[in-house]
Amino acid sequence: MATALLLAACGEKTGGETSKLTGETMGTTWHVSIAQKLDAPAQAALQQRIDSALEAVNDSMSTYREQSELMRYNHNPATTPQPVSDGLRRVIGKALEISVQSDGVYDITVGPLVNLWGFGPVKRQDKPSDAEIAEALQHVGYHKLQLGEAGLAKSDPQIFIDLSSIAKGYGVDVVAETLLDGGYTNFIVEIGGEVRASGSKYGAPWRVGIERPEQGLATGEGVENIIAMNEKLPAMATSGNYRQYAERGGEMAYHIVDPRDGRSHSSRLLSATVLAADCMTADAYATALMVLGDQKALAFADKYNLAAELILAGDDKQPFIIERSRAFRAAVQEEKP
């Protein structure tokens, strides 16, 4: 859901070689750059470890794999606590924490609504009726989930958890942890625009570009600004409504659905970028800000000390308006491309 960032190939000249690895996961691509020269056997072994780690995330959290751990839970009508893996517990725990903080603006039980609008594994082309939305809303609500020592319980057998707003960020964290466990300390990881950095590129900060949120641009075609990553907030995620959209009943529908009323809203807020200590947190908060829209997102970010940059639609003279939270302005050095 968050695709508005790209790995920027910019920065000053450095004194050493960079090893680069790439692959595919979660319907997108992943990239790793390490400020270290790896020989072919070491690079091949690391590639395999990263691919295996990401495959495990998919097997646990994908809604596109019917036999994933998450989909088995979704299809299980039991309301008693069910055991979950450490990774799923970690992600759902963080998601519920943000759901409580945002009073349901962020909600991973939004799955029935995402499917209803045709943006999940269940596809449709028509606009859902008011009656269909009302019915789906009966089975949405983070308060219907209870995560405890015995496992994950749901009070509604028809709950459908969708982790697409946080799983990609978690995948970035898993790759970063895989690299750190392997003794690598200077690297940057990117999956479909979600980023986490560690250390530096031979003394220079890793730099990431924030895309200009224009419909029709290919990924990486337009960079609005460039951010030097720092170790206090090494992860970054962007959520936007300008790539994943479709026509439903003659109207434009966007993939970010408000779990409170079941609607796909448009607003002047085109993209929200969040920096955090880990990427799954940044990923989830970026989605929450998009749901809040241009009227409430900045106030929420300032209230909870989130480092956030919002890009809003402007006018003919100024196509984009950039708003930054206090925490973002304090933490980030920005450069123009």
N, C-alpha and C positions, 0 to 999 in steps of 0.2 A: 504493500500500500504506500510505502514511502520511497519514492523514486526520484526525488528532486535533487539529489547530490551526485557528483561525480568525483572521481579521483583526479586531482589536478596535476598535470605533468609540468609543474613549474617550480621555480625556486632557483637559488643561486647555484653556481658551480660547486661541486663537492669533490672531495679528494679520493673517493673510492667507488668501487663498483656496486651496483644494486642487483640483487637476484629477484626475479619476478616469476610468480606462479599464477596460474589462472585455471578456471574450470567453470562448470555449470551446476547450479543448485536452485531449488525453489522457483523454478520458472525464469531464472535470470542468470547472471554470471557473477563469479567471485574473482577478486584479484588480491594478491598479496605482494608487497614489495618489502624486501629485507635489505638493510644497509650492511650487506656482507656478501662476499663472493662465495657461492656454494658450488662444489664440484657436482658433476652429473649424478653420481649415486646418492649423494646427500639430498639433492633437489628432488630426485625421484621418490626417495623415501618420505620426504616431507610432504610431497604432493599426495602420496597415498594416505598419510595420516590425516591430512586436511579433508580429503574426499571422504574418508571413512567417518570422520567426526561429523561432517555435514549430512552424510547419509543417515547417521543415527538420529540427528535432529529431525530430519524428514520422516523417518520411520516412527518417531514419537509424536510429532505435532502437525503433520500435514492433514488438511481436510480433503486433499485430492487423492489420498491413498486410503482405500476402504479398510485396509487392515492395519493402519497406523494405530498407535496406542490411543491417540485422541479420538479417532473415529470409532474404535471399539467402545470407548467410554460413551460417546454420543449415542451410539445405537443400543447401549445397555439400559434397559428400563429401570434397573434397580435404583432405589433411592437411599440405600444404605451405603456407608463409606466404602469406596473401592480403592485398593492400593494403586499408587501412581509412582512412576520413576522419579528419581531425584531431579532430573532436568525439568520434567513437567511440573513437579511440585514447585520448583524455583520460579518458573515462568508464571504459573497461575497465582502463586503467592504475591508476586510483584504486581500482577494485573489487578488482583482484588484490592491491594493496598491503594493503587491509583484510583480504582473505582470508588472506594470509600471517600478518598480525598476530594474527588471531583463530583461527588454526589450523583454518580451514575452517568455522567457525561462520557466517561470511558467505560466500556462494558464488553467483556469478551463473550457474553451470552447473546450477542447481537446476531449470531449465526442465522437464525430463522429469517431475519430481516434482510441480511446480506444475500441469502439464497433467494428470497422473494423478489428482490430487485435484479437478480440475475448476475450478481458479481461474485458468487461463490462457485463451488463445484456443480451446483444445480443451475442450469442456464435457462433463461427465458427472454423473450423479446418485447413482450407487452408490459404496460404499466400496471402494477398491482392495484387492485381496487381498495377502497377505504375499508371494506369488510375484511379483505385478506390481511391488510396491515393490522387491523384491530385484533384479528385472530392470532397473528404472529406475535404481537406484543404481549399476549397472555403468557407466552413462554420465554420472555426476555426479562432479565433482572439479575444482577450480580448477587443480590441478597439470597437468591435461590441456591447458591453454592456455599458449601461449608468445607473448608480445608483444615483438617486436623491430623493428629498423630496416626489415626487409623486409616486415613486416606481422604479422598475427595467424595463428598456426598452432594446430592442434588435433591431438592424438594419437589421438582417437576420432572417426570420421566421424559418429557419432550424438550428439555434443555438441549441446545446445540451450541457447543463452545467453538468459537472461531478465533484462532490465535494469529491470524495474518497481520495484525497490527503490532505484534511484539515478537513473533518467532524469528523473523529475519534479523532483527537486532540481536536476539539471543544467539543466532547462528554466528554473527560477527564476534560476539563474546566468546563463544566456544572455540572459534579459530584462534582468537587472540590468546586464550588460555592454553591451547595446544602449542602455540609458538613459545609462550613463556615457559611451559613445562619442558620444552625441548632446548631451553637455554638461549633462545633468541630474545633480545631485549630492544632492538631498534628496528621497528617495522610499522607498516600500516596495512590494515585489512579493510576491504570494501566488498559488500554484497549488495548488488542492486541499488547502490546509492547510500547505504548505511555504512558508517565508517568508525573505526577505532584505531588509534595510533599508540605507539609506545616508543619512548626514547626519542631519537633524532635521526636525521639523515646526515651522518658525518658532521654533527654539530649544528646543522640547520634544522629548523622545525619542519615537520611534515605539513604540507599545505593542501587544502581541499577547496574546491570551487563549489559555490552555491549556484545552481542553474537559474537562469531567467525563466519564470513560469509562463511560457507561451505555448499555446496549443499549436501543434504542427511541427515544432522543432524536434529534431532527433536528439536522443540523449547525448549530452555533452556538446551540443551545437552552440549554445549561448550561455556564458558565465556572467552572472550578475556581480559577484564579488568573490574574493579569495580570503580564506581564513587560515591563519597559522595555528595549528593544534597545540594544546598545552597539556601538561601532565595532570593538572588538577581536574580538568574536564576533557578526558582523552577521547570521548565517544561523541558522535554526531549522527543525527537522523533527521530526515526531512519528509514531511507528508504534504501532498499537494492534490488538488482536484483537477489538474489540467492535462493529465495523461490518461487516467482510467475513467472514462465516461462513455455513455451510450445514449441513444435515443430510445425513449420509452413512451409510447402513446403520443408521439409528436412533440415531446418535451425532452430536454436534456436531463439525464440523471447521472449523478456522480457516485463513485464507489464508496464514499464515506457516508454511512447512514447514521442518523441520530437515533441512538437506542431509546431515547425518551419518548419520541413520537412516531418513530418508524419511517421518517421521511428522508429523502435524499435532497438536502438543501444546497443552494448555491449562495455564496456571499462574496463580498469584495476580497475576502482572505483567499489568496491563491496558493500560498504555501507557508508552512510553519517549520522552522528549523530549531532543534533543541540540542544543546550540549549537556552531557551528563557524565557521571563516573563510569557508567557502563552503557552499552548500546541498546539493550532491551528497554532500559528506563527511558532513554532518549526517544526511542521508537514509539513507545506507548504515549508519552506526553505529547509528541508531535501530532498524533492522531487526536488526542483530547483537545488540543488547541484548534485543530481544524473543525471539530464538531462545534466548539464554542463560537467560532466565526469572528468576524472583524470587530464586533461590538464588545466582546467579553474576553477574548484570548489574552490580550496584553495585561489586563487587570489580574487575570488568573495567574499569569507567569510572574508578575511582580509580587502577588500575595504569597506565592509559594517559593519564591526565590529561584525560579527557573531561568536559566540562560537561554533565551529564545529570541529568534529573529523572525519577524512576520513580513511577508511581501503581499501587499494589497494592490488591487486594481486601482489605477488612477484615472487620468483623462488623456485627451489627445496631446496636451502639452507635456504631461508627466505620466507616462504609461504605468509606472510602478511607484508605489510609496512604500518605503521600508520603515518599519517600527521595530525597536529593540528594547528588550526588558532591561531593567537596571543591572541585573546580574550578568547579562550578556555584554553590556557596555563595559562593565568592570573587568570581565575575564578575557575579552577577545581583542586581538589585533587584526584588523581587516586591511586588505589591500585591494585596489582595483585591478582587474585583469589587464 
